[in-house]
Amino acid sequence: MSEVVYIETSVVSYLVARPPVNTIAHQWKIWTVDWWRLRRPRFECVISPEVLREAAAGDSHASQQRMEALAEFAVLLPNPDVEGLVEAFMGPGLLPDKAKADAVHLAVATVYNVDYLITWNMKHLANAVLLARIKKVARKLGWQMPFVCTPIQLMGTIEYEG
């Protein structure tokens, strides 16, 4: 069985984005496109209704492209365990109220025992300080969180022909 990757909304957003050249956002887009093309096929990729909700928002052309890119992935549905973990992640000193969607991403990926959560969200997800605190809460409740990383961190070794 292949390793499982939860694709958080920021990844598919960068996949279809058109950021200005010579910006960090443009580089993130390049890395995202490379990961999507070269590495994504090696993983079982999953999403949640929260990813679909966020991807459907905003510019109609971009949202249509995001939804098309996500169409092939299995959707992991929330359940009472996910809801309980979301509440725990929203506890004092952890995620702020405005980051509830991020708590949902983490909780879904954790409850479904996903190997990796891939994201460009450095504020609340790929944030080492916050993750250390959140992991302690998850462990205390008997859960093991996925490895949270960016597409470039999940690029791995690419075998080139030639």
Secondary structure as UniProt FT lines:
FT   STRAND          4..7
FT   HELIX           9..16
FT   TURN            21..22
FT   HELIX           24..38
FT   HELIX           40..42
FT   STRAND          44..47
FT   HELIX           49..56
FT   HELIX           60..70
FT   TURN            71..72
FT   STRAND          74..75
FT   HELIX           80..89
FT   TURN            92..93
FT   HELIX           97..99
FT   HELIX           100..111
FT   TURN            112..113
FT   STRAND          116..118
FT   TURN            122..125
FT   HELIX           128..140
FT   TURN            141..142
FT   STRAND          147..149
FT   TURN            151..154
//
